[in-house]
Amino acid sequence: MTATTNDRQNENFKVVIRVRPPLEREVASGKRYQHAVHVDERHRTCTISENLEAWRGGSGPVGADGVLYNTHQFTFDHVYDQDASQESVYERSAKDAVLSTLAGYNAAMLAYGQTGTGKTFTMEGDPRARHGNSAIGILPGDLPPVGDDRGAERGIIPRAIEDIFNRIKADTSTRSKYLVRASYVQIYNEVISDLLKPERVNLHIREDKKRGVFVEGLSEWVVRTPDEIYGLMDRGASQRTTGATRMNELSSRSHAVFIIIVENSKLTEEAGATELRQSFKVGKLNLVDLAGSERVRLSGATGTRLEESKKINQSLSALGNVIKALTEPKGRPHIPYRDSKLTRILEDSLGGNCKTTMMAMISPALESFTESLSTLKFANRAKHIKNTARINEDLDQKSLLRKYERELKRLRQELDERTKNLVDKRALLQIEEQRRKAEADKMRAITELEQRSKEFLKEKKERSELEQRINEMQSQLLGGGGVAPDRNSDEFKAVLREEQERVKAEYEGKIRELEADRQEAEEGRAQVGRYKAVLLKQRDIMIALTARLNERDETIIRMQEELKAYDSEYRRVEDALDAKTAELIALRRA
């Protein structure tokens, strides 16, 4: 996979601070609530002080009582106070990086901070808000009422998803095609598991020159709409490990990474080229919700919660070591990415090929001064990380979209080839109907011909009988007194002539009728001949088509059987793989 380098390295790693509103627990505690953080969004500074009122009054770090109070000021890419909206945070600090994935860049959003500082809210927001009235896994009674502005509480992840699909929808070019995939991975107690396939646990991290760092065996789901991604988020969230602590009633006890991969295929014209060039760009978006750091004495963790806290703090400590190594002025030859599963997964996001935004969350309360200051120092060091973001252009035909394109092309060619050998069934029905009609016309013409022949023979017989009768009458004619009339007399000749003319006229009329019948019969025979030729030709076509259809049906049946065999073999191999995985897990646990 080739890459186009973006030289603006300082813009490829941004650090943002967000101060959450004070919690009811902090305000209602026995001690008087004191604000310890001041945000200046215009100058992008964040000031934290043990005596903020004295600092605001201009007395510096020394209070009215003469005590020296700790005061620190930091500058970041963006700072947000407790009144900042979800929309403002996304539009100013996340949107550009998110949409860059459509151009083939890698991007990452990391939420870091003490437990209970709003990391999950910033990343996900209100789960009901992101779904609107079609929430997946939420009952109608749980939905916000009509007119509720809870949609404004959507977090970075749902907004990013909507922006990606809206941008794809807006691209109406017939030369562009997109494929979007999603995965959801969890790191709990240094064990990697697939939140979308819970049976896949203890997964391993691999590295490839083309793919970079990836989780082996992690499922990828092709998605076509935001709702499909929300469904995956809900399913994964139900599997994610959470628990109650003194600091947070619903504390995330694991690190979670929601991964969106966008593949873009585009046909472009190049100067001097006779054919269009097809390019494939692959962008990846890592949306990371880190488990919150916490002090055991404050969280009150014991037993399982204590072990979870140790693992969380251990992985976050490894993250800090990586950032420290990346930001040392002289640089280190070795960066300890492999000290933790978390830093290994985030290797590309930290000092690699990625546009990364780290969002550090802090509490405004004085009681969390130590933890907030630690977070600010951590973020201040991280802002010196330099990433080199590149456009990932696939030239080795390994992208899934390219494979889909090749398969579609093959199937279209196969379909075109089969279409040449097939005839529409409607055409076959029409030919069959014409054949039946021609057969009926033929039988009707034959019947009429037979009827005309019988009438002709009957007329001929009647004419013969009439001539015989005339002769008999002539021989029996007698004159008066029983003497035969004189054949040479004028009277006899006149009677005979009159009778002959009558018979002749009658005979000629019969002849004309018979001639007309004969011509009609000839036309009928000619039409029958034409019908017979058409029927013979149609019969040959029907025989050829039937043979082709039979061959087509046999091919389809054979391919269906092969497909069933492939599916059966695939399921068998997958079941065997799952069984082996389960055995391996059992052996490791043993």
C-alpha positions, 0 to 999 in steps of 0.5 A: 500500500503506497502513501502520500505524505502530509508534511504538516506533522504538528497538525496531525496530533492535536490535544484538546481539554474539556472540563465537565460540569461539577457533579451533584456528589461534589456540590452536595459533599460536606466540604464547601465546593471550590472551583479549581479550573479556569478556561480561556477558549480565546487564548486556548489556555487552561489554568488550574489552581488550589486557590482560583479566587486568589489567582483571579484577584491578581494576587498570584499563587499567594493567597490572602492568608499568605499561603503559597498555592499551586497554580499551573497554566497550559496551552492546547489546540482547543480548550472547552469549559463546562458549558461547551456543547457536544456539537461545538466539541465535534465540529471544532476538534473532530470533524476534519479528522473524521472526514479525512478517512474518506480521502484515505487517511487514518484518524483517531479520537482518544478520550483520556482522563480520570474516571468520572470525567465524561470520557464516555459521554464525550465519545458516545453521548446519550445513547437515546439521542444518537438513535432518535425515534428508532433507537435499537435496544431501547423501549419506547418509554425510554425515549426522550419526549417530543421536542426534547433537545437530547439529540444535541447530546450526541457524542463524537462517535454518532456524529462521526458516523452520520457525517461519513454516511452523509458525505458518501450519500452526497457523492453522486459520481458514478465513478465513486464507490464506497465500502464501510466496515466496523469492528469493536474491540475491548482490552480488559485486564490486558486481554483482548476480546471481540465485543461483537463476537464475545466467544472470540477472546484472548486475541493477538496483535499482529503487524503487517507491512501493508496493514500495519498493526491489527488484531488477528481474528477480529470480526469486521462487519460491512455496514450500509447505514448509520442504524446498522453501526448503532446496532453494532455499538449497542451490541458491543456496549452490552458486552463491555465490562463496567462497574460501580466505584466510589468515584463513578457509578458506571465506571468503564473497567476496560479500554474500548476501541470502535474501528470504522474502515472506509474503502473508496474506489474512484475512476480518474482520468490521467493526462495522455492516458487512453483508459481511466485509472482506478484508485483504491483508498483505505481510511481507518478511524479509531474511536478510543474510550480509555478506562479512567485512571483512579487512585485506589484510596479515593475509589475504594476499590477492593477485590476484583475492582482493585485488580481491575484498577491495577491493570488499568493504571498499568496500561495507562502508565505504559501509555505515558511511557510511550508518550514520554519516549516520543516527546524526548528532545533527543529522541529514543531509538526504542519506543516501548509500544509492546509494554501494553496491549493498549499501546500496541493497538494504538501504535499507528495513532501515537507517532505513526501514520495517523491524524490523532486528536487526544481529548483530555477530560478533567473535573473542575472540583478542587477535590480532584486537583491532583488527578486533574493536574496529572491529566493536564501534564500528561496532555501537555507532554502529548501535544509534542507528539508528531505524526506523519499522516499519509493517504493509504492508496491500495495498489496491491489489490488487497482491499476488500472493495477491490475483491468485491469489484473483481467478483462482481465483474466476474459474475456480470460476465458469467451472467452475460454469457448465460443470457446469450444462451437463454430466451425469455420464457415469455417469448417461449409462451408466445411461440407456443401460442402461435403454434397452437393457433396455426394448428387450429387454423390448419385443421379448420382449413382442412375441414373446409376443404373437405366440405367443399370437395363433397359439395363439388362431387355432389354438384357434379353428380346432380349435373350428370343426373340432369343431363340424363333426365333431359335425354330421357324426356326428349326421347319420351316426348310425343305429339298429339295422337301419340306420335312423336313431335317433329324434331325439325319443326320450329316449335320443337326447336324453340322448346328445345333451345329454351330448355338447353339455355336454361340448363346451360345457364344453370350449369354455368352458375354451378361451374362458377360456384365450383370454380370459386370454391376451387380457388378458395380451396387452393388458397386454403392449401397454400395457407396450410403449406405456409402454416406447416413451414412456420410450424416446422421452423418453430418446432426446430426452435422449440427443440433447440430452446428446450435443450438449452434450457435443460442445459441451463437448469442442470448447470444451475442445479450443479452450481447450487449443489457446489455452493451448498457444499462450500457453505457446509465446508465453511461452517465445518471449518469455522466450527472446528476453528471455534472449537480449537480456540475454545480448547486453546483457551481452556488449556491456557487457563489450566 
